[in-house]
Amino acid sequence: MLESFAAPLRRAAAVPPVALPLPSTRLHATTNVARGPAVAATLSGAERDALAPLARCMAHMLDEIDYGMLLVDADAQVLYLNHAARRELDRDHPLQLAGNVLVAPNSGDATALQEALAEAQRGKRRLMTLGTGEQFVGISVVPLNENETRAGATLLVLGKRNVCEQLSVQGYARAVALTPAETRVLELLCVGVQPTVIASRQGVAVSTVRTQIGSIRAKTGANSIRELVRQVAVLPPLVGALRSSAAAFGAVRMSLAS
């Protein structure tokens, strides 16, 4: 994927074939030539300047993806993580950050993580599940091609703990012109709250909530609450515009210089 993004820029700037690095305070100097040694010492200043905007753009792109993504090594040292991952790894998540190391407080989850990373070193992909109850989460474990990145690096993609993200619900509500009251009803429906409970929480009659649901269905074209929730669940996730641009381990470094 990095190669395909880099191709147009290489033709314009006459930059030799490289695999761009993922931004990290630890990996910003580890760019490798495809089928060759490190290129940090061989790229001229002008060539590095030409590649830097694309690297910055790709870092911003990863932060706009509302799925937590981490790059870790065989020892679970975190080499890179995007904004969503920093947000997801809260105190309730089955995985935690201990300094620059990814850990699982639960012993069973820790064993599953170790086994998944070991399998990734052998080139095997895996979908693992960690946590229980509301903190249950699926994680995709993807070994990366060592010709394009640091040997032994593994991509972890964190699954969602909620079916419908609040920002996606709110964006959808604006798109179909829901009222604020209808938007709140939709948010509660999407997390599995029953109409009778919604009425109790909102301090209104059940008939009022059912009228609001009818209005929501009319505006969205949904034939049932289940179909309504499905419409929201399959929306592309939205990331809030107001967020920190700093990486968990310091400012993201995009330079290709050694």
Secondary structure, 3 states (H helix, E strand, C coil): CHHHHHHHHHHHHCCCCCECCCCCCCCCCCCECCCCCECCCCCCHHHHHHHHHHHHHHHHHHHHCCCCEEEECCCCEEEEECHHHHHHCCCCCCCEEECCEEECCCHHHHHHHHHHHHHHHCCCCEEEEECCHHHCEEEEEEECCCCCCCCCCEEEEECCCCCCCHHHHHHHHHHCCCCHHHHHHHHHHHCCCCHHHHHHHHCCCHHHHHHHHHHHHHHHCCCCHHHHHHHHHCCCCCCCCCCCCCECCECCCCCCCC
